[in-house]
């Protein structure tokens, strides 16, 4: 699955927590999120650098609003693709709650995301390549 196809697939399955997500789908979408977040943070911080003491510049306000809207708009698809990625390796989506564990939880989730999925069908459905 390519970059554009992965991003389209994740957003078309906005709140789908069932099924499986391949490594390519997950990582291409993750790259998309990193790019968009970086651009929005640059806008915000450039605006902050031009702010006067005690007030925000209009660019900082716009950047902050865009960033807040983006985070709120993408929180569900991000969690959904994580859950589907965990399903691909035959793990419950509840493992995503490790994100709230200090330090070690993120490392464990990273390892799970890097590992290959279960070949063929598992209890969460057909493999992503055949579904």
VMD Tcl script that draws the C-alpha trace (Angstrom):
set ca {
  {0.00 0.00 0.00}
  {1.38 3.39 -0.97}
  {1.38 6.75 0.81}
  {-1.79 8.23 -0.70}
  {-3.70 4.96 -0.59}
  {-2.82 4.46 3.10}
  {-3.92 7.96 4.09}
  {-7.16 7.60 2.11}
  {-7.83 4.15 3.62}
  {-7.33 5.36 7.20}
  {-9.59 8.38 6.74}
  {-12.24 6.32 4.93}
  {-12.21 4.00 7.96}
  {-12.31 7.01 10.29}
  {-13.78 5.22 13.32}
  {-13.44 1.56 12.32}
  {-11.88 -0.36 15.17}
  {-12.49 -3.79 13.63}
  {-10.29 -5.51 11.13}
  {-6.58 -5.26 10.55}
  {-4.08 -2.66 9.32}
  {-0.87 -3.64 7.54}
  {2.49 -2.23 8.53}
  {2.64 -0.18 5.35}
  {-0.79 1.35 5.96}
  {0.14 2.20 9.55}
  {3.57 3.66 8.83}
  {2.58 5.63 5.74}
  {-0.26 7.19 7.74}
  {2.13 7.85 10.61}
  {4.49 9.67 8.19}
  {1.54 11.75 6.94}
  {0.69 12.71 10.52}
  {4.30 13.67 11.27}
  {4.46 15.89 8.16}
  {1.17 17.69 8.86}
  {1.94 18.12 12.57}
  {5.39 19.51 11.75}
  {3.98 22.07 9.33}
  {1.34 23.18 11.85}
  {3.89 23.44 14.67}
  {6.21 25.50 12.45}
  {3.37 27.93 11.72}
  {2.58 28.17 15.42}
  {6.19 28.64 16.58}
  {7.01 31.16 13.85}
  {3.98 33.08 15.05}
  {5.18 32.83 18.64}
  {8.59 34.22 17.69}
  {6.89 37.30 16.26}
  {4.67 37.84 19.30}
  {5.03 40.80 21.60}
  {5.41 40.22 25.32}
  {2.00 39.51 26.81}
  {0.15 38.95 23.51}
  {0.09 36.42 20.70}
  {0.62 37.39 17.09}
  {-2.22 36.61 14.66}
  {-0.04 33.92 13.04}
  {0.46 32.21 16.43}
  {-3.29 32.32 17.08}
  {-4.10 30.87 13.65}
  {-1.41 28.21 14.04}
  {-2.68 27.30 17.50}
  {-6.28 27.06 16.32}
  {-5.31 24.96 13.27}
  {-3.25 22.66 15.46}
  {-6.07 22.21 17.99}
  {-8.62 21.50 15.25}
  {-6.24 19.05 13.55}
  {-5.58 17.15 16.79}
  {-9.29 16.93 17.60}
  {-10.13 15.85 14.04}
  {-7.50 13.11 13.89}
  {-7.54 11.61 17.39}
  {-10.18 8.98 16.47}
  {-8.53 7.79 13.21}
  {-5.14 7.62 14.94}
  {-6.51 5.42 17.72}
  {-8.47 3.34 15.18}
  {-5.41 2.62 13.02}
  {-3.43 1.71 16.14}
  {-6.14 -0.74 17.20}
  {-6.28 -2.29 13.72}
  {-2.46 -2.55 13.70}
  {-2.57 -4.39 17.03}
  {-5.26 -6.66 15.61}
  {-2.95 -7.52 12.72}
  {-0.53 -9.13 15.18}
  {-3.42 -10.93 16.91}
  {-3.45 -8.62 19.94}
  {-6.44 -6.93 21.51}
  {-6.91 -3.24 20.80}
  {-6.95 -2.71 24.56}
  {-3.15 -2.94 24.42}
  {-3.29 0.65 23.12}
  {-3.96 1.76 26.70}
  {-0.23 1.18 27.28}
  {0.20 4.63 25.76}
  {-0.74 5.95 29.21}
  {2.02 3.95 30.94}
  {5.09 6.07 31.52}
  {7.84 5.45 28.98}
  {7.71 1.69 28.73}
  {4.19 1.64 27.27}
  {5.22 3.62 24.21}
  {8.22 1.38 23.67}
  {6.08 -1.76 23.87}
  {3.57 -0.30 21.39}
  {6.39 0.69 19.04}
  {7.70 -2.88 19.08}
  {4.18 -4.21 18.41}
  {3.81 -1.80 15.46}
  {7.15 -2.86 14.01}
  {6.50 -6.60 14.20}
  {4.96 -8.34 11.18}
  {1.31 -9.27 11.36}
  {-0.13 -12.74 11.66}
  {-0.04 -14.39 8.21}
  {-3.46 -15.36 6.96}
  {-6.66 -14.90 8.89}
  {-6.77 -14.48 12.65}
  {-9.60 -13.82 15.11}
  {-9.79 -10.19 13.90}
  {-10.34 -11.04 10.24}
  {-8.51 -11.69 7.00}
  {-5.02 -10.36 6.55}
  {-4.85 -6.75 5.34}
  {-3.39 -7.76 1.98}
  {-6.26 -10.15 1.23}
  {-9.13 -8.24 2.83}
}
mol new
graphics top color blue
foreach p $ca { graphics top sphere $p radius 0.5 }
foreach p [lrange $ca 0 end-1] q [lrange $ca 1 end] { graphics top cylinder $p $q radius 0.2 }
display resetview
